[in-house]
Every structure is written in structure tokens, then in C-alpha cells.
Amino acid sequence: MVAEPPIEENVRPDDRIDDERLDEENTLKADYVRNVRGLLDAGDKGGVYDLVEPLHPADIADLFELCDENERRDLAVAITDLMSSDVIAELNDYVRETMMEALPAEAVALIAEQLENDDAVQLIEDLDVADQQAILAELADEDRVAIESALAYPEETAGRLMSREVVAVPEHMTVGGLIDFLRENVDLANDFYEVFVVDHIHHPVGTCQLSWILRTPRHIALSDVMKRDQTLVPVGLDQEEVALMFQKYALISAAVVDESGRLVGQMTVDDVVHIISEEASEDALLMSGAGEGDINEPIREAYGSRVRWLIANLGTALIGSLIIAAFGAAIEKLVALAILMPIVASIGGNAGTQTMAVSVRAIAMNQLTEANTLRILWREFRVAVLNGVTIAVLIGAATAAIFTPMLGAVIAVAMVINIITAGLAGVLVPVIFERLKQDPAVASSVFVTMITDSMGFFAFLGLAVVSGVAS
Amino acid sequence: MVAEPPIEENVRPDDRIDDERLDEENTLKADYVRNVRGLLDAGDKGGVYDLVEPLHPADIADLFELCDENERRDLAVAITDLMSSDVIAELNDYVRETMMEALPAEAVALIAEQLENDDAVQLIEDLDVADQQAILAELADEDRVAIESALAYPEETAGRLMSREVVAVPEHMTVGGLIDFLRENVDLANDFYEVFVVDHIHHPVGTCQLSWILRTPRHIALSDVMKRDQTLVPVGLDQEEVALMFQKYALISAAVVDESGRLVGQMTVDDVVHIISEEASEDALLMSGAGEGDINEPIREAYGSRVRWLIANLGTALIGSLIIAAFGAAIEKLVALAILMPIVASIGGNAGTQTMAVSVRAIAMNQLTEANTLRILWREFRVAVLNGVTIAVLIGAATAAIFTPMLGAVIAVAMVINIITAGLAGVLVPVIFERLKQDPAVASSVFVTMITDSMGFFAFLGLAVVSGVAS
């Protein structure tokens, strides 16, 4: 087709890179990474540079993450002048931290200077205070003040994450006046998506999307174009709430205001998308007790965050064992009980995890609130009854066939009881943690598992004794 | 402070609403919802209207989700002229679907007409074909064609999700010419964030952020302002990859091109954030076997998606039981085995889930690739050794104290074996599913649980027999 050459040449640079370096998922190909690492080991810096030079900064960041820790240093040295601020900003937090700790304060300061202030904050906020001070001392006053004021806000709040570079103009300004103002002031932020209109005490009174401005005649006053009802981000707001705000109101950027309502900065969606994806995915990791769950997390930290939950789980497992121990005599009489009891506990645990995962997600998205808790509880109860009866019929019939009909009836009833218990616990435990202002994702699974394990063993073994199958 | 009144009046409308209707998390207060539902039951449409009228469309959508199914109909009737396209677009898919199925085709068509085309597609894509046809027949040709062409693309691809309204201009145009063009063409999309520069056959050759345009003198040609190297979204790309693209390259919007490289639409980040959060959170739900895991999902569907995994889990639990049965004689001799064996299985399962959650997340984020699988496997092995030894010491000591030292040694060794097995399985199972082009989040947990259960029982009971503690 006539159209092909221009496509290859100008239109699809990404695809052009694709073929050699990126697969269809925009991930660096294993062969490509292998080549780079090979040249690194061979000490061929020039070769490495030529290989890496065509990459997008985000891909260079990925390359660092795909290399071993000891290789990252060499890579950084080999491609120093490709280590743009975009690369640093895109680096995984752990990888960035270890790399920065390896560098002298002056070097980090040099990097921090190139970065937008909000990225510079990210760069040094995880370093220990001594290093922070050393680096800040190297910075120009203006940058230092901006970064220090950001560090003054608690981690993971809008104050930490916001960019201080905003375009704020007075109400009486006309569209033409604004355009001229923007053309004259070259030192303004490069990318911005809305202009904030402020009053004489710097309180936001409205906002103009750039697209509206471009489409309005020069003589019109901004006050006639701007949207007065805008979503404002309190400077102390937690990043999770900021992310939900951006999602809920489909924001591209938003003004950040301090306690007195003054415009102090803005948050843009390109910074928020990372938070949205972090916050949305961390629940899976927290529920599984994997802590941060980042594959770049140092082993010691990963061990620390995971072993805590394994120990907690050990505690809950012991409770199950105590219940089993109480029925030791019955098990000695009928070993079939020992063979079957894990099934009741395991299915119950699975059912509880299902409901818990749904509830935790709904709570995180502000979908499960005081207003509809009862309805959701009733919903999960009905789902649990359906699941319980289905599984009970299956396992009951199998058990009746292999062992005795009575034992089949016992396990069937125990299964229904445990799956319904699991369904209710799966909603109530996270909801209760939420009410107690605890993160439902963190501790719920230990409790839900404890409840379903204990109930599974107790219901099954208890019914076995009561029904007399074990005597 | 003097500043307070203006703040209250203009600057913080959200906060003003907050006090009465929204809590600090921007969630509708239970009391407020209760009032609305009370008036609905009382049939006081006017009262309902007055209560709902001040809400943001996104909050009206939430209100529908917080009401029972039977109340939603009445609410829709009571606030008909508040049912803006924004409200419809913000509605949960299930809630929207059930509401649309309840309405006649003409009514849905009326709503579809007000919507942007991409939202209109969302509105009707889930309805059955007959309903779709009936609704499309009611639409103006232009809208119908746009929607039909979108429906022609597979679900969850860029073609389905993109907006067809883009600002595309020729290369030779000047900044001034563009601004005049935008001012004259009132029927252009209202909100857009970049202007796409195309060649004579409508292939994108560059892109201009609106902020660059606003800051450039009128006489400059776009070809001198535009960025030539832009990220293009192939029209057939899956939404998950689109979301990763937007995150990785921090995009606000991107051009969508067809197979021949022609510009056919654009995706904007405000549509993508929902996908990012969906894709990031669905893993937790899939891993737990909760399917869609939406609290608005009809009970029958929730039952169907969950019971499948409970049945699968029943199968894996039976395998565990078979292993236990093989050691029935040992258990009859030493009931302590029955008391302790669930601990080994349960902790192993927990350890496996931790590693699996980390691996599944890393795979989803394209962080765990062929290039670093071995390193991650080695990493998880070392974490597993640390966890295994820690837990083994605790449970071994306790068992030695309560039962016999030999039994303590047996359970300690079994625990180390099972936690290491869990660590390796937690990486390998998801990686293998990924290689087989299966979603690692879906089936991994069943297999990991099966492996850790079986290994837990086998290692513990087997060692008990071999070591002779059970004879």
C-alpha cells in the first residue's frame, strides 16, 4: 500500500522500536535485555549506550528494574547523559532509593535540580534525614524551599504529591490577555491542562479548561468562560482519597488548597494514575499478607512483612488444632473424620475469601457504606446458601457412597453451616475493621480464616459426635 | 477571618455540600440516603427532587447504587430531568443494565442521543442484540453509524472505548490558524487535551498539547510546535494494554489508529482511569475466585462464578484427603497427627498465596518478564527459606513441648519443605499460566492451594511414618 512507508517512517515510531526491543505488550524483550547485560558484563559501555539510546525514558527505567542490583550501577555509569529526569521519575521506588543511596549527595542534588519539584520530593523523601539534609544543602534556595515545604506535609498526602507550578490568573483578565500572558511568561510549567482563576487573596473562584480558552474570542472575560463549581483538593487529603476524587469526578487536574482556602498547587491525573493503580492493587497484596508486595522490595523487608502474617496465621491454625484435639477420641474411633475435616475447613476458607475480596473492594471504592451494609449482608447470605447447598450435595453424596450415609449427612450439614458462616464473616469482618478506622484489607483474612477453620472443624466433628457416627 | 465568607460562598462548594450530604470521603451519608428512600417510599417525588437536585451527577449515580432495585425505578421517575448523560455514564454497569432493560427502546434511545458516543456504546453494549437493534433504529443516522462501528470492535478494545471526536488538523496550519479554526467550529468536542496533526491520508504525524499552542505566537507553524514521536493506540488493543500504556507513558490522551495507520479516534485518560482501577483490582477478586466481584452483580451470576471455584477447590481438597487416607493407619496410632496436619497445610497455603499475589501483580504490571523470572524465583526461594525456618522453629518447639521432640522435629522439617514449595509454586504457577496465554490471576490459586495442601499433608504424615513417631 502507498501509505505504508510514511507509516513506518513517521507515524508509528513505537512500532518501529517494537520490532527490535519491545514486544506487543510494550515490554522490553528478554533477548534485548540479555544483550544489554552481556555488554555490561563485558564492560562495553559504548555498546550499551548505543543499545539503550533509542529507548523511551519509561523503558530505560524498566531496563534498570530488569537488571540485577550490581548491574544497575554500571548501567547508570554507561548511559549517564541518558539518565533524564523522566527516567528517574519512572523508576520503581525501591530501585530508585537503592541507586540514590549509592550516589554521593552532590550527584543526587544534581539530579534533583533537573526534576520537577514533585518528582524531586519523591526522589529524596525515602532517604534518611541526614542524606536529605546533605542533598537539600546542595540545592538552589528556590528548589530547597519548595521541597522542604512539601516534605513538611505527611507522606501520601496531596501536599507531598502536588506540583507547585500552577497557572493562576485574576478574574477580570480576558481570554486574549491570558493568551498574551502565557506567551510572555516562558518560565511557566510546560504542561498544564487548566488555568485557575483566583481572587485577590489567591482563593480559587473558577477554572478554565484550555480547550474552552482556545475556542473563545479574545475579548471575552475569563469570568464568563470559567466553571465556578470546581473540585478542590484539601492539601492534607490522603492520596487514596485524592485518587478516588479523580476517578469519581473524572478530573484531569485539580487545584490544591490550604486550610485557609488559598491555592497552593495542583494535582494532575498523570501523577494520580500511579496512585489509582497502587491503591487498587494493594488490597490483593494486603489480603494475602504480602505487605508492599513489590518484586523490587529488599528481601529483608519482604520477609518481615510476610512472616508477621504467617505467625498470625499460625496462631489461628492452633485454635483449629485445639478444636480438633477436643474431638481426639472421636477421631481415634473413626479416622474418616480426620480424612474429611480439612475439606470442610478449606472450602469454608475459600468461600470466606471470595466474599471478603468483594467486600474489601467495595469498601475501598466507597460502594459499601453504612447505607447499604444490611442489603449486602442479606445478598451474601443468599449467595452463601446457594453455594453451601450445592457443595453440600456434592460432598454429602460422595461421602455417603464411600463411607456411610450418616457421615454424608453430617459433612453436608457442616458444609452448609460453614459456608454461610464464611459468607457473613466475609462481609462483617471487613465492615467492622472499616468502622474501627482500620484498613479492612490488612487484618480481615486472618480473622475470616480463623472463623472458617474453627467453624469447619467444630461443626463437622461436633455433628459427628452428636449424631453418633463416631461412636 | 475576613476570608471565610467568600470561601464558604464560592471557593469550596464541595465542602458546603459535604456538611449535609457527603462525608469527608465524598461518600453520601447514610442519613441523607435514608431520607431520600423515606420520601421515595412515601411517594413524595417533589421532596425527593429537592433533596437530590444539588448533587453532583457522580453522586446521583452513587445514590442509585445505594438504593434497592425496586427503589431505583421510582427514583429515576422522580428526578427525570436530573438524569443527565453524566449520571448515566457514571452508573455502575450492572445497575445501568438493569435500569435500561426496564425502559422501552425509545426512552433508552433518547438517553443515548444525549450521551457522547463512547458512553452511548457503554450504555447499550451489554443489552441483548434485539434490544440493541430496537434502540439503534431510534437513533439519528450519524449516531447510529458511530455506535455500530464501535460495536463492530471486540469488547474491551480501544475501538470500543475510544471517542470518535478528535481535533485533527493539517501540518502546514499555523497556531493562529488553528485557534481561529477552533473558535469557528462550535460543533467540535467540548473537552480535548491535545490536537492531532495529520497528513493528507489522515495518518497522525505529530501532536500538540494545548498548553504549547497557547504559549506559541500565532504565526508559528504547528509542524514547529508539535511532538513527532507520539504513542499511538492500535484500534484493536485490549483495554488492559491501553491502561498500561497510559500509565507507563503518563498520557493524558492518545490517538487511536486503524490497521492502515489512519487516525480513527482518541482515548482520554478520564476514561482510562476506570479501566486502570478495574484491571488493577480484578486480580484480587479473580485470585479469590469471586469472578467479577461487583456488589451489584445479580445473585445468580455471583453464585455461578463463585460456585465453580468452590467445586474446583473441592476437587483439590479431595486430593489432600486421599493423601491423608493413605496414612489412616498412622493417624489411628497417633491422633496427634490429625491435630497437627492442618497447621502445616494452612501455613503453606498462606505462604503460597503471598508469593502468588506478588507474582500475579508483577506479571500484570509487566514487571515480571522472561528477562527476570529466574532472579525473582531465586528471590522468592530465599524469602521462603527465611519464613520456613522461622515458622518451623516456632511450631517445632511448641510441638516438642506439648507432644514429643521427635514429632516437633517432624513438623518443623515438614513446615520448611512446604513453605519452600509454596514459594516456588507461587511464582511458577502464575508464570506458567502467563506463558500459556492464560490469565494467571484466574486459575493460579486453585493449583497453588492444591500443591501446598497435598505437600503439607504428605510431607508431615510421610515424615511421621518414616521417622517412626507414628509406630
Boltz contact constraints between the chains, C-beta under 6 A:
constraints:
  - contact:
      token1: [A, 3]
      token2: [B, 201]
      max_distance: 6.0
  - contact:
      token1: [A, 3]
      token2: [B, 260]
      max_distance: 6.0
  - contact:
      token1: [A, 7]
      token2: [B, 261]
      max_distance: 6.0
  - contact:
      token1: [A, 10]
      token2: [B, 205]
      max_distance: 6.0
  - contact:
      token1: [A, 11]
      token2: [B, 203]
      max_distance: 6.0
  - contact:
      token1: [A, 11]
      token2: [B, 204]
      max_distance: 6.0
  - contact:
      token1: [A, 11]
      token2: [B, 261]
      max_distance: 6.0
  - contact:
      token1: [A, 12]
      token2: [B, 232]
      max_distance: 6.0
  - contact:
      token1: [A, 13]
      token2: [B, 229]
      max_distance: 6.0
  - contact:
      token1: [A, 14]
      token2: [B, 231]
      max_distance: 6.0
  - contact:
      token1: [A, 25]
      token2: [B, 366]
      max_distance: 6.0
  - contact:
      token1: [A, 27]
      token2: [B, 366]
      max_distance: 6.0
  - contact:
      token1: [A, 27]
      token2: [B, 369]
      max_distance: 6.0
  - contact:
      token1: [A, 30]
      token2: [B, 370]
      max_distance: 6.0
  - contact:
      token1: [A, 30]
      token2: [B, 371]
      max_distance: 6.0
  - contact:
      token1: [A, 33]
      token2: [B, 371]
      max_distance: 6.0
  - contact:
      token1: [A, 58]
      token2: [B, 248]
      max_distance: 6.0
  - contact:
      token1: [A, 58]
      token2: [B, 249]
      max_distance: 6.0
  - contact:
      token1: [A, 66]
      token2: [B, 371]
      max_distance: 6.0
  - contact:
      token1: [A, 66]
      token2: [B, 372]
      max_distance: 6.0
  - contact:
      token1: [A, 179]
      token2: [B, 214]
      max_distance: 6.0
  - contact:
      token1: [A, 182]
      token2: [B, 214]
      max_distance: 6.0
  - contact:
      token1: [A, 182]
      token2: [B, 215]
      max_distance: 6.0
  - contact:
      token1: [A, 183]
      token2: [B, 215]
      max_distance: 6.0
  - contact:
      token1: [A, 191]
      token2: [B, 209]
      max_distance: 6.0
  - contact:
      token1: [A, 191]
      token2: [B, 211]
      max_distance: 6.0
  - contact:
      token1: [A, 192]
      token2: [B, 211]
      max_distance: 6.0
  - contact:
      token1: [A, 193]
      token2: [B, 193]
      max_distance: 6.0
  - contact:
      token1: [A, 201]
      token2: [B, 3]
      max_distance: 6.0
  - contact:
      token1: [A, 203]
      token2: [B, 11]
      max_distance: 6.0
  - contact:
      token1: [A, 204]
      token2: [B, 11]
      max_distance: 6.0
  - contact:
      token1: [A, 205]
      token2: [B, 10]
      max_distance: 6.0
  - contact:
      token1: [A, 209]
      token2: [B, 191]
      max_distance: 6.0
  - contact:
      token1: [A, 210]
      token2: [B, 210]
      max_distance: 6.0
  - contact:
      token1: [A, 211]
      token2: [B, 191]
      max_distance: 6.0
  - contact:
      token1: [A, 211]
      token2: [B, 192]
      max_distance: 6.0
  - contact:
      token1: [A, 214]
      token2: [B, 179]
      max_distance: 6.0
  - contact:
      token1: [A, 214]
      token2: [B, 182]
      max_distance: 6.0
  - contact:
      token1: [A, 215]
      token2: [B, 182]
      max_distance: 6.0
  - contact:
      token1: [A, 215]
      token2: [B, 183]
      max_distance: 6.0
  - contact:
      token1: [A, 229]
      token2: [B, 13]
      max_distance: 6.0
  - contact:
      token1: [A, 231]
      token2: [B, 14]
      max_distance: 6.0
  - contact:
      token1: [A, 232]
      token2: [B, 12]
      max_distance: 6.0
  - contact:
      token1: [A, 247]
      token2: [B, 273]
      max_distance: 6.0
  - contact:
      token1: [A, 248]
      token2: [B, 58]
      max_distance: 6.0
  - contact:
      token1: [A, 249]
      token2: [B, 58]
      max_distance: 6.0
  - contact:
      token1: [A, 250]
      token2: [B, 270]
      max_distance: 6.0
  - contact:
      token1: [A, 261]
      token2: [B, 7]
      max_distance: 6.0
  - contact:
      token1: [A, 261]
      token2: [B, 11]
      max_distance: 6.0
  - contact:
      token1: [A, 269]
      token2: [B, 269]
      max_distance: 6.0
  - contact:
      token1: [A, 270]
      token2: [B, 250]
      max_distance: 6.0
  - contact:
      token1: [A, 273]
      token2: [B, 247]
      max_distance: 6.0
  - contact:
      token1: [A, 273]
      token2: [B, 276]
      max_distance: 6.0
  - contact:
      token1: [A, 276]
      token2: [B, 273]
      max_distance: 6.0
  - contact:
      token1: [A, 276]
      token2: [B, 276]
      max_distance: 6.0
  - contact:
      token1: [A, 276]
      token2: [B, 277]
      max_distance: 6.0
  - contact:
      token1: [A, 277]
      token2: [B, 276]
      max_distance: 6.0
  - contact:
      token1: [A, 277]
      token2: [B, 280]
      max_distance: 6.0
  - contact:
      token1: [A, 280]
      token2: [B, 277]
      max_distance: 6.0
  - contact:
      token1: [A, 280]
      token2: [B, 280]
      max_distance: 6.0
  - contact:
      token1: [A, 280]
      token2: [B, 281]
      max_distance: 6.0
  - contact:
      token1: [A, 281]
      token2: [B, 280]
      max_distance: 6.0
  - contact:
      token1: [A, 281]
      token2: [B, 361]
      max_distance: 6.0
  - contact:
      token1: [A, 283]
      token2: [B, 284]
      max_distance: 6.0
  - contact:
      token1: [A, 284]
      token2: [B, 283]
      max_distance: 6.0
  - contact:
      token1: [A, 284]
      token2: [B, 284]
      max_distance: 6.0
  - contact:
      token1: [A, 284]
      token2: [B, 357]
      max_distance: 6.0
  - contact:
      token1: [A, 285]
      token2: [B, 357]
      max_distance: 6.0
  - contact:
      token1: [A, 288]
      token2: [B, 353]
      max_distance: 6.0
  - contact:
      token1: [A, 288]
      token2: [B, 354]
      max_distance: 6.0
  - contact:
      token1: [A, 288]
      token2: [B, 357]
      max_distance: 6.0
  - contact:
      token1: [A, 289]
      token2: [B, 354]
      max_distance: 6.0
  - contact:
      token1: [A, 290]
      token2: [B, 354]
      max_distance: 6.0
  - contact:
      token1: [A, 290]
      token2: [B, 357]
      max_distance: 6.0
  - contact:
      token1: [A, 290]
      token2: [B, 358]
      max_distance: 6.0
  - contact:
      token1: [A, 293]
      token2: [B, 358]
      max_distance: 6.0
  - contact:
      token1: [A, 295]
      token2: [B, 362]
      max_distance: 6.0
  - contact:
      token1: [A, 295]
      token2: [B, 367]
      max_distance: 6.0
  - contact:
      token1: [A, 295]
      token2: [B, 376]
      max_distance: 6.0
  - contact:
      token1: [A, 299]
      token2: [B, 382]
      max_distance: 6.0
  - contact:
      token1: [A, 299]
      token2: [B, 383]
      max_distance: 6.0
  - contact:
      token1: [A, 302]
      token2: [B, 383]
      max_distance: 6.0
  - contact:
      token1: [A, 303]
      token2: [B, 383]
      max_distance: 6.0
  - contact:
      token1: [A, 303]
      token2: [B, 386]
      max_distance: 6.0
  - contact:
      token1: [A, 306]
      token2: [B, 354]
      max_distance: 6.0
  - contact:
      token1: [A, 307]
      token2: [B, 387]
      max_distance: 6.0
  - contact:
      token1: [A, 307]
      token2: [B, 390]
      max_distance: 6.0
  - contact:
      token1: [A, 310]
      token2: [B, 347]
      max_distance: 6.0
  - contact:
      token1: [A, 310]
      token2: [B, 350]
      max_distance: 6.0
  - contact:
      token1: [A, 310]
      token2: [B, 387]
      max_distance: 6.0
  - contact:
      token1: [A, 310]
      token2: [B, 391]
      max_distance: 6.0
  - contact:
      token1: [A, 313]
      token2: [B, 347]
      max_distance: 6.0
  - contact:
      token1: [A, 313]
      token2: [B, 350]
      max_distance: 6.0
  - contact:
      token1: [A, 317]
      token2: [B, 343]
      max_distance: 6.0
  - contact:
      token1: [A, 317]
      token2: [B, 346]
      max_distance: 6.0
  - contact:
      token1: [A, 320]
      token2: [B, 342]
      max_distance: 6.0
  - contact:
      token1: [A, 321]
      token2: [B, 339]
      max_distance: 6.0
  - contact:
      token1: [A, 321]
      token2: [B, 343]
      max_distance: 6.0
  - contact:
      token1: [A, 324]
      token2: [B, 339]
      max_distance: 6.0
  - contact:
      token1: [A, 325]
      token2: [B, 339]
      max_distance: 6.0
  - contact:
      token1: [A, 328]
      token2: [B, 335]
      max_distance: 6.0
  - contact:
      token1: [A, 331]
      token2: [B, 335]
      max_distance: 6.0
  - contact:
      token1: [A, 331]
      token2: [B, 338]
      max_distance: 6.0
  - contact:
      token1: [A, 332]
      token2: [B, 335]
      max_distance: 6.0
  - contact:
      token1: [A, 335]
      token2: [B, 328]
      max_distance: 6.0
  - contact:
      token1: [A, 335]
      token2: [B, 331]
      max_distance: 6.0
  - contact:
      token1: [A, 335]
      token2: [B, 332]
      max_distance: 6.0
  - contact:
      token1: [A, 338]
      token2: [B, 331]
      max_distance: 6.0
  - contact:
      token1: [A, 338]
      token2: [B, 338]
      max_distance: 6.0
  - contact:
      token1: [A, 339]
      token2: [B, 321]
      max_distance: 6.0
  - contact:
      token1: [A, 339]
      token2: [B, 324]
      max_distance: 6.0
  - contact:
      token1: [A, 339]
      token2: [B, 325]
      max_distance: 6.0
  - contact:
      token1: [A, 342]
      token2: [B, 320]
      max_distance: 6.0
  - contact:
      token1: [A, 342]
      token2: [B, 342]
      max_distance: 6.0
  - contact:
      token1: [A, 343]
      token2: [B, 317]
      max_distance: 6.0
  - contact:
      token1: [A, 343]
      token2: [B, 321]
      max_distance: 6.0
  - contact:
      token1: [A, 346]
      token2: [B, 317]
      max_distance: 6.0
  - contact:
      token1: [A, 347]
      token2: [B, 310]
      max_distance: 6.0
  - contact:
      token1: [A, 347]
      token2: [B, 313]
      max_distance: 6.0
  - contact:
      token1: [A, 350]
      token2: [B, 310]
      max_distance: 6.0
  - contact:
      token1: [A, 350]
      token2: [B, 313]
      max_distance: 6.0
  - contact:
      token1: [A, 353]
      token2: [B, 288]
      max_distance: 6.0
  - contact:
      token1: [A, 354]
      token2: [B, 288]
      max_distance: 6.0
  - contact:
      token1: [A, 354]
      token2: [B, 289]
      max_distance: 6.0
  - contact:
      token1: [A, 354]
      token2: [B, 290]
      max_distance: 6.0
  - contact:
      token1: [A, 354]
      token2: [B, 306]
      max_distance: 6.0
  - contact:
      token1: [A, 357]
      token2: [B, 284]
      max_distance: 6.0
  - contact:
      token1: [A, 357]
      token2: [B, 285]
      max_distance: 6.0
  - contact:
      token1: [A, 357]
      token2: [B, 288]
      max_distance: 6.0
  - contact:
      token1: [A, 357]
      token2: [B, 290]
      max_distance: 6.0
  - contact:
      token1: [A, 358]
      token2: [B, 290]
      max_distance: 6.0
  - contact:
      token1: [A, 358]
      token2: [B, 293]
      max_distance: 6.0
  - contact:
      token1: [A, 361]
      token2: [B, 281]
      max_distance: 6.0
  - contact:
      token1: [A, 362]
      token2: [B, 295]
      max_distance: 6.0
  - contact:
      token1: [A, 366]
      token2: [B, 25]
      max_distance: 6.0
  - contact:
      token1: [A, 366]
      token2: [B, 27]
      max_distance: 6.0
  - contact:
      token1: [A, 367]
      token2: [B, 295]
      max_distance: 6.0
  - contact:
      token1: [A, 369]
      token2: [B, 27]
      max_distance: 6.0
  - contact:
      token1: [A, 370]
      token2: [B, 30]
      max_distance: 6.0
  - contact:
      token1: [A, 371]
      token2: [B, 30]
      max_distance: 6.0
  - contact:
      token1: [A, 371]
      token2: [B, 33]
      max_distance: 6.0
  - contact:
      token1: [A, 371]
      token2: [B, 66]
      max_distance: 6.0
  - contact:
      token1: [A, 372]
      token2: [B, 66]
      max_distance: 6.0
  - contact:
      token1: [A, 376]
      token2: [B, 295]
      max_distance: 6.0
  - contact:
      token1: [A, 382]
      token2: [B, 299]
      max_distance: 6.0
  - contact:
      token1: [A, 383]
      token2: [B, 299]
      max_distance: 6.0
  - contact:
      token1: [A, 383]
      token2: [B, 302]
      max_distance: 6.0
  - contact:
      token1: [A, 383]
      token2: [B, 303]
      max_distance: 6.0
  - contact:
      token1: [A, 386]
      token2: [B, 303]
      max_distance: 6.0
  - contact:
      token1: [A, 387]
      token2: [B, 307]
      max_distance: 6.0
  - contact:
      token1: [A, 387]
      token2: [B, 310]
      max_distance: 6.0
  - contact:
      token1: [A, 390]
      token2: [B, 307]
      max_distance: 6.0
  - contact:
      token1: [A, 391]
      token2: [B, 310]
      max_distance: 6.0
